[in-house]
Amino acid sequence: MAQTGKSSIKRGKPSYFMSILGVTLVLFLLGIIGWLVINANKLGDYFKENVEVRAYLRGDLNPKDSVALMDYITNKPYVKSIQYVSKEEGKKIYLEEENEDWSRVLDENPLPNAIYFKIKRQYVQVDSMAAIQADIEGQTYVSDVKYPAALVDKLNKNIRAVSIGLLALVIIISIVVIFLIDNTIRLAMFSNRFLIKTMQMVGATRWFIAKPLNIKAVINGAVSGLIASALLYIVIMFAEGSVSWLKTIHDNNLLIILFLILIVIGICITVFSTHRSVIKYLRMKLDDLY
């Protein structure tokens, strides 16, 4: 009887390695999808927070009026950053945007002084931007307010479409991940079916049989999650080293949350599948195990 149990344990060891490997690969795939979702959201926020509103001023304001207008705009809840742009600075920005130089035609700078400010991402919506434009245009010393309206509309539509697509992909991948991990664990537990049944036949209770296997499942799930997180981190570092703009949307807090989610998913599904398999084999007759 004891020899049977030992041989069963030996046969179970390779399956644990394969289950860890299988769960790790599946969690790694899920992590890649999660990272893409994070990047898509961060990239959308990055583009939104770079939408610039330009308020052009009437004539040359005295310093007191300029400061008052700057303070008024700065205190608005939708303003992320703000700067005063003089005529000279405006010309430099104008030329940097690859526009033609008027110096050969005009002696004076025709550009007005202006205030450029960027909007917080939650306000970059068509109706919100229209309200912001109306508010700033209502100020006495403002002659005109410009912002890329077509870009804002297109940006929101594209982000919405990408978000829906990624959400659908995450749901599908999650279902596939749960199925694959469950199937992997059930295959691993299949090699332990005789050990489980032997313990039951010598009088061990269900909890006594399931407890060590559940603890092992917790360890295996945590190890799989940690390995998957480490592999994912290596891939992320390589991607950010190859594509420089990915560094601008890097978020350590979100990545830590993603790694923790992978570990928790690995533990939960592994424990659930292991416990379910133990109960299944305990209920089966001895002849049905062969």
ABEGO torsion letter per residue (X at the ends): XAAAAAAAAAAAAAAAAAAAAAAAAAAAAAAAAAAAAAAAAAAAAAAAAABBBBBBBBEBBBAAAAAAAAAAAAABAABABBBBBBAAAAAAAAAAAGBBBAAAABABBABBBBBBBBBBAAABBAAAAAAAAAAAAABAABABBBBBAAAAAAAAAAAAAAAAAAAAAAAAAAAAAAAAAAAAAAAAAAAAAAAAAAAAAAGBBAAAAAAAAAAAAAAAAAAAAAAAAAAAAAAAAAAAAABAAAAAABBAAAAAAAAAAAAAAAAAAAAAAAAAAAAAAAABBAAAAX
